[in-house]
Amino acid sequence: MSDATTASAMLTPFQISIPQSELDDLHVRLARTRWPNELADAEWTDGMLPSGIHTLVDRWSDGFDWRAVENELNRYPQFVTEIDGTTVHTVSARSESSDAVALLLLHGWPSSFAEFHGIIGDLVEPGGENEPAFHVATPSLPGFGFSGPTPDRGWNAVRMARAIAELMTRLGHERFIVHGGDTGLEVANEIALAFPDRVIGLHLNLGGVRLAGENKDTPTDDAVELRAIERYREYDRDKSAYAVLQRSRPQTLAYALTDTPVGQLAWIAEKMHEWADPAHPVAADDVLTTAAIYWFTRTSGSSARFYQEAFGKWGVAEPIRVPTAVAAFPHDIVPPIRRWAEPRYPEIVRWVVPEAGGHFAAFETPNLVIDALRRFAELLQTDISRRSPDNATSDDH
């Protein structure tokens, strides 16, 4: 038996199928919500807007069809496998195109693999005669969603990167493009650092929070940089309490969010409102799908622990020396600055500021994400051919 066959045999086909008892329990809990006092003049600066959460809960209680969502999420093949003592879940959608290249899409927090579901079809099928096509893998990061809670400590970006690289091996993709944003960006970075010979290119929805934090005291008279620093200070002062709590007390938070679906929903919906492009908000049913995945899988605590394991513990950022493209979506928490990014990413070959979009770009502006990935793949074609002459078959086992 070949190594490829052995690896693929470690994958177990998977379908999402939430027990009806779980759905019934959810609806009982929603009906019995114990609402807090709500100010008549509440604003988003107070937290989740009362009118917003009531609208979402009404929809979740009556009108949101989880079974239809479940069927849609099951449209592409899925697998689970055990890696490093934990379960890892993934969608694996293969293209029929003979020259398709493997593409790994990594989600962030508070998102899930479902953020990419709506763009898989367009990525698998070429957009035109000369458009690139992809074999798409969209895992649930360890501790998130249908990967389920991680059973132990230590699931930082480095450990996740090793697990996801092993997942790609088991899927038959020795070389691939990797895309990430938020938590997925950190994991993508570590994959590129640890396995540069496997990473054809690194594509990032590069948020600017960390970059601005590192450069907030650097003298500058550039108006764009000054605005980024201002937005960072606003975030640090008024909008980062969630990160402090997830970093410092994830277990306490887990009790609250695992016991009340409205709490879980509010924790996610606030961010999906605040970090999105106001002109392209995340649709209500996408917010509810995301909240439902965290709720049914009981992963609020394990996903929050990533902050405890990783944030504030990076040290000096090592340069990543693979071809890199950045989609700097203008309505992200803090837009990134190229000058600040270049020391970490010395091989940037494409930097684009899309016309719209924010932190959850694949939900908000999916066509812009698809276009960014296709254009990057086109740039890499020469390099792909040089490094992997038999690319038409090297990723297809």
N, C-alpha and C positions, 0 to 999 in steps of 0.2 A: 504493500500500500504506500503511495507517494506521500510526501510531507503535506502537500496541498490537500489530498484526500483525507488524511488524518485530521488536519486542521478543520476542514469543513464538516467533518463528522462530529465535531464538538459543538456544533450549532444545533439548537432545537427549534423547530418551527413554532411560532407563537401567534396567537390571535388575542386581541383584547376582548374580554368577555366578563364584564362586571356582574357579579351575582345580583339577581333581582332583590334579594334581601338588603344589599347595600344601597340600592336605589330607593327602596322603601324607607330605610332608615334615614337617608338624606332628606327625603321629603317630610318626614315626621319632624326632624330637627329644624328644618326651615320653617315649618308651620308653627313651631313652638319657640321661635326666636325671642329671646329676652332683650328687648331693645333698650339702649341707654337713653339718657336725657340728650336731646338734640336742640342746639341753639337755632332759633328762627333765622338768625343772620349768619349762620355758619358759612365759611369760605374754605377753599381748598388749602389755604394756609393753616387751617385747623386740623386738617387730615382729610379722610375720605368724606366727600360731600354727602350729607344725608339723602338728598334727592337722588343722587347717583346710586348709592347702595340699595335704596328701596326699589329703584327701577330694576336693578340687576337681580335682586332677590325675587321680585315678582316674576321676572322672566325665567329664572332658574326653577321656580316653583311650578310655573304653568306656561308652557310654550317651548321651553328648551328641551329638545329631544335627544337625550344622551344616546339612545340606541342608534339614531341616525348618524350622530357624530362617530360613534363606535364603528359602524359599518364603513364610514368614509375613511377613518384612520386605518382600517383593515384592508384598504384597497391594494396596498403594495405588500409584498412579502416581508414578514418580520421574523426575527429570531431572538432567542435568549441564549446566553452561554455563561459559564462561570469562569471568571478570571480573577486571580489573586484573592480568592475567598469571597467574592461578591458576584451577584448577578449583573450582567450587562445586557440591556435590551437594544435592539436596533431595527430600523427599517433598512431593507436592501433592495433597491429598485435598479434593475439592469437595463441598459439600452440595447436595442438591436443593431445599433450602428457599429460597423466593424472597427472604427477607429475611436470609439468612445474612451474617455479617460476617467479613472476613478476620482470621485469628489466626495470628501468627507465634510459634512455640515455639523457644526457644534453649537448648541444653544447656550444661552446664559440663564441667569436668574433675574426675575421670576418667570422664566419661560420654560419651554419644553420642546421636545422633538416635533411637536405638532405645529410649531411656528413655521417650519419648512414644508409642511405637508402640501400646501397649495402651490408650491413652485416645483415640486418633484417632476410632475408630468412634462413641464416645459424644458426642464434640464435634461431629462432622459431622451426626449425627442429633439432632433436638430431643429432650430428655428427656421432654417432655410438650407439651400443646397450646400453652402460652405460654412454653415454654423457648426460650432462644436457640440458634441453630445457627451453625456456623462453617465457613468454608473454611480448612482447616488446612494450613500450611506448616511443615515441620520440617527445616530444613537441617542439614547437617554443617558446622560452622564451618570457615573456611579453615584448613588444617593439621590437621584432625581427620577421622578416619574416611574415608568414601568421597569426600570432597573431595580427599583425598590430601595428601601433604606439600607445603607452600608452597615455591616455588623460590627465594625471596629473603628478606632481612630486612625488618623494618618492619611485620609483621602484628600490630599492637597493636589495642586495642579500637576506636580511631577508624577505622583502615583497614578492619577487619572490618565496622564499622557501615555504611560507604559501600558495601561489596560486597554486604551483605545487603539494604540498601535498594534497590540496583539489581536484585538477584534478585527482590524483591517486585514491582518494576516489570515485569520480564520475565514474571512469573507473572500479571500483569494486576491486581495489587492496589495501587491508588494510596493507599488509606487502610486502616489495619489497627490491631488491638490487638497489642501485642508483650508477650510473657512471657519472663522469663529468670531463671536462677539461676546462681550461681557465675560462671564465665567469661561465660556467656550474659547474666547480669545486667549486667556491664560493657558488653557490646556493646549490649544493650537501652538502657541509659542513654545511650550515645553516639548511637544512632538517634534517641531522643527529643530530645536536645539539637540535633542537626543537622537533623532533619526534623520539627519540632513540628507542622507543618500536616498531616503525613501520619499522625501517631500519634494514633489515637482515644483510646487509654488505655494506660498502662504498668502491667503486672502483674508483681510480683516475688516470688520466693522469696528474701526478703532475709536473707541470712546476716549475723551480727553481728560477724564478726571485724574487719573494717575499722572499723566504728563504734566498737567497744570499744577498739580500738587508738588511735583518735583521741581518745577520752575517758578513757583509763585513769588520767590524772593529774588529772582534773577532780574537785574535792571533791563528795562526795555522801553522803547518809545513807540513800538509798533502797535497801532490801534487794534488790530485783530488779536494780538497776543494779550494786550491789556484787557480786552473784553473777555477772553478766555479765562484769565486770572480772576476777573470780577465774578464770572459765573461759577468758577471753582469755589471762591470764598462764600458765595451765596449758598452753594450746595453744602459746603462744609458746615456752615453756620445753621442753616434752616432745614436741610433736606437729607441729612445723612444719619439720622437717629436709627433707622432700620438697620444700617450696617453695624453701628456700635452694638446694638442689641444682639444681632446675629453673630457677631464676633465674640461677644463677651458672655452671653447667656442663651445659647441656642436651645438648651434643654428646657428651660423655663418657657420659652416661646413655643416649643413643640407641644407642650401640654395644652396651651390655649388654642393653637391653630388646628390641632388634631381633634379637638373636642367640639369645636363650633364651626360649621361650614361658613357662616356669615363672617366670622373672624378671618378664616382662610381667604375668603373672597375679597374682603376689604383690604387685606394685607397685599394682595396681588393687584387688585383693580386700581388702587391709588397710584402705584408705580406705572401701570400701563396707561394711565391717564397722564401723569406728570411728565413721563419721559418720552412721550410720543409727539409726533408732529400734529399740532392742533388742526391743521387742514386735512390730515389723514389719520384720524384716530383709530385705535385698535377696535374692531367691531365687537359689539357686546357679546355675541356668541363665541368669539375667539377668546375673550376674557373668561367667559364661563367654562369653555373647554379647558383652558389652562388651569383654572381653579379646581375644576372637577378632577383633573389628573392628579394634582397634588393631594386633593382630598381622598380620593379612592385609594391611592398608593401609600398614604400616610408618610409622605416624604418631606413635610415642612421642616422637621428637625434635622434630618440628614443633609438636606440641601443647604440649610442655614449653617451647618457646621463647616461648610467649605470656607466661610468667612473666618471662622475660628482657626482653621488649619492653614489658611493661605494668606489672608490679607494682613499687611503690615509686617510680613516675615520674608519678603523677597530678597532684601539686601541689594547689592549692585546688580543691575540688569545686564546680563551677558548679551553681546550683539548676536543677532540671528542672521546667519549668512546663507539665506536661500532667497530666490526671487520673490519679492513681496509686492502686493498691491493693497492699497488702502481705499476703502469707500468711507469718506468722512461725512456721514449724514448730518445735515445742518442743525437738526432739532434734537440731537442726542444731548445727554445731560450737560456735557461740556464738549464742544467740537474740538477735535485734535488739531495741533499745530505741527506742520511738517518739519520745521526746523528742530522742534523738540523731539520728534519721533526718529529722526535720521540716525542718531547714535545707536539706538536699539535696533533699527532696521536699516543697515547700511546698503542693502541691495533693493531699495524701493524702485520698481520699474513702472509703477502706475499709481498715481494719486488723483482721485476724482472726488469732487464735492457734488453729490447729486443735487438735483433741483428741489428735492423734498425728502422727507423721511426722518425718523428718529431712532430711538434705541431698539425698537422692535421692527426693524425695517422690512423683514420678510412678511410680517402681518400688514404693515402700513402701506408700503410701496413695493409690492412684490416684483413688478416689472422692472424696477430700477435695480433690484438685487440680481435678478436673472441676467439683465444686460451687463452689469458689472462683472459677474462671474464669466459670462461668455467672452467679453472683451479681454479679460485677463487670460483665459485659456487660449485665445487667439495669439496673444503676445508670447505665450509660452510654447507655441507649436514648434518653433525651430529648436528650442532648447529640449523639448520633450523628444523630438526625433533624434537629436544628438545624443541624449543620455540613454534613450531606450529605443533603439532602431526597430525592435519587434513589438512596439507598443500596441499594435492591433490585437495581439494575443497575450501580452505579458500580464495584463490585469484580469484576464478572463480564464478562470480555472474551473 
